[in-house]
Amino acid sequence: MKKKSKFSGSFGFVLAAAGSAVGVGNIWRFPYLAAKDGGGLFLIVYLALVLTFGFTLLTTDVAIGRRTHEHALRAFGAMKKKWAFLGVLTFLVPAIIMTYYTVIGGWVSKYFVTYLTGQGGAAAEDGYFTSFITAPVAPVVFMLIFLAVTAFVVYQGVEKGIERFSRIVMPALFVLIIGIAVFSLTLKVSDGDAVRTGLQGLQVYLVPNLEGLTPGRFLGILVDAMSQIFFSLSVSMGIMITYGSYVKKDVNLGQSLSRIEFFDTFVALLAGMMIIPAVYVFSGMEGMSAGPGLMFISMPKVFQAMGPVGAFIGLAFFLMVIFATLTSSVSILETLVANCMDIFHVDRKKMCLAITLISAAAAVVICLGYNVLYFEVDLPSGAVNQQLLDVVDYISNSVLMPFISLLTCLFVGWVMKPKWIVEEMEVSGHSFGRKKIYTVMIRYITPLMMLILFFQSTGVFRFLKSLFAKA
Ligand code: PHE
């Protein structure tokens, strides 16, 4: 089948790709990591890594897509027959993520409706989140609504659906997040004699905290920043390969990629500016938890503490999160649909319906993970008492993604050679400014970093440590 879908130009591509990149990872994971890993210290490490390692992975994915004109399932095989298996492995990641991303999207939608109907007070009460996600029906209903909107966008196609949607939603997201971040900085609360202000909170966020810094802890910060960049830039999951295959040959890829990196990082930084001062002012740093706890438990308490204006800020906040989550889930569904259209030779509309139905069924199972199928396990990464959603997330993000990146770097760096990518970056007649860094990164540094990340997340380091401890 001839692929005709394309983004209209560079701007549409940048917004759609930034839409994929900007998601819950920016909002609920980045601020938490910054708070935990020494504020400004984490920010410096993160920025340095985005510009080197994040840039390398993003460039590789997008250039593979545009050069081969294929989606992940076929792209690697088209480059070298023997490497076709890497396409299959890469395809597995969005397939797995799709099962739970819409569940989280459903949770966000529920909170949006809660604030819309003026019930923000209830959301701030203890146990609200847990009783919602463990309920038998409500999480499924909200997940289905969220999935339906996602499917509607993908159903319309690349230019009319994804691009048009991103053009409306992404600017709205920026305006909302900037507005809330500025508001956050003006907060002030007096607690007995002590006064806590948003600007003090900003200091906690921006000033590097070197207390208790050891080489081991620094390695921990590096690993945190690396795994965050992966998830945040939506790389190594075939999504950026698919979006790359929709970019026209005359687009200056280097410039577009810099913009995507910039947007994703900028939104993450703003999310930190919005969340850390607010949490600091109203709850001290204890409210800074990882994952759902931050967004669904701490933030409603912060909005409650703001008084009447909190109801509006809460509404704006969850609207912004819905936008961020929707554009990401659109990119996941699009990748699945586009890959499957290739294999099954079915048109977009039918394929979109079929995959939506399968995803809905899988997402119902994930929802049941909080009631009927409830369990608690400890993961090799060190996380304890985890549920089904966390286990699935662990498999895709902590095991598969670093492994895929490792193989992709070895394949591109040593089998295809960096020149293969550089040629694609320059095919539009623009020079590829970061050619040298790219070449060194893809061949030597990134594979090594991926290996470390893979060992860390699969518990190999922990295992070795325990062996040494015994010896
Ligand atoms: N990059 C998105 C984020 O930061 C997450 C995402 C994961 C998007 C997988 C698409 C696919 O939240």
Residues whose N, C-alpha, C, O or C-beta is under 5 A from the ligand:
A	BS01	LIG	S20 A21 V22 G23 V24 G25 N26 I97 F231 S232 L233 S234 S328 I332
